[in-house]
Amino acid sequence: MDETVLYSVDDELKSCPCCGGQAILRCGSVNGKSSNVYSIVCGTCGLSTVTEPTSIREDSHGSIILRESGADKVIKLWNRRVSDA
């Protein structure tokens, strides 16, 4: 993944479930393609989520419709805990 943006989102991300470290939301591109993919990594121990793209589609008029943000997907995944089940 070619990383283009690196920042933390303290108000949205829980701390690392393994070590309590700060979570970092990463945004990048794969093979130079323009669509963004996202993942979250712990800045302390390196635990990370899978990489998720933003889901988009075109309507019948050719307009782009956002289905689900890749960032939203990985934030939900990262913030999920066993105690939430």
C-alpha positions in Angstrom: 0.0 0.0 0.0 1.3 3.4 -0.9 0.5 5.5 2.2 -0.6 9.0 1.4 -2.0 10.2 4.8 -1.2 9.3 8.3 -3.2 10.7 11.2 -4.8 9.8 14.5 -8.4 10.2 15.4 -8.5 10.2 19.2 -12.1 11.2 19.5 -13.3 8.3 17.3 -10.8 5.5 17.9 -10.5 3.4 21.1 -7.1 2.6 22.3 -5.3 -0.6 21.3 -7.1 -3.7 22.7 -3.7 -5.4 23.2 -1.4 -2.7 24.7 -3.6 0.4 25.2 -1.5 2.4 22.7 -2.7 5.1 20.4 -4.6 4.0 17.3 -3.7 5.6 13.9 -6.0 5.7 10.9 -4.0 5.2 7.7 -5.3 6.1 4.2 -3.5 5.1 1.1 -3.7 3.7 -2.4 -3.0 0.3 -3.8 -0.7 0.0 -6.9 -1.0 3.8 -7.5 -4.8 3.6 -8.1 -6.7 6.7 -7.1 -9.3 4.9 -4.9 -8.5 5.2 -1.2 -8.0 2.2 1.1 -8.0 2.5 4.9 -6.6 0.6 7.9 -5.9 1.2 11.5 -2.6 0.4 13.3 -1.5 0.8 16.9 1.4 3.2 17.1 3.0 1.2 20.0 2.7 -2.5 19.3 1.8 -2.5 15.5 -1.5 -4.4 15.8 -3.6 -3.5 12.7 -6.9 -4.1 11.0 -7.4 -5.4 7.5 -7.3 -2.8 4.7 -10.7 -1.7 3.5 -11.6 0.3 0.4 -14.4 2.8 0.1 -17.4 1.2 -1.6 -18.8 3.3 -4.5 -21.0 2.6 -7.4 -22.6 4.5 -10.3 -26.3 5.1 -10.6 -28.1 4.8 -13.9 -27.1 8.4 -14.8 -23.4 7.8 -14.2 -23.3 9.7 -10.9 -21.0 8.2 -8.2 -22.8 7.0 -5.1 -20.9 6.4 -1.9 -22.0 3.1 -0.4 -19.8 2.9 2.7 -16.6 4.7 3.6 -13.5 2.4 4.1 -12.6 4.6 7.1 -16.0 3.9 8.7 -15.6 0.2 8.1 -12.2 0.0 9.8 -13.2 2.3 12.7 -16.2 0.0 13.5 -13.9 -3.0 13.3 -11.2 -1.5 15.5 -13.6 -0.2 18.1 -15.5 -3.5 18.5 -14.7 -5.3 21.7 -15.7 -8.8 23.1 -17.6 -7.0 25.8 -19.8 -5.3 23.2 -21.2 -8.7 22.1 
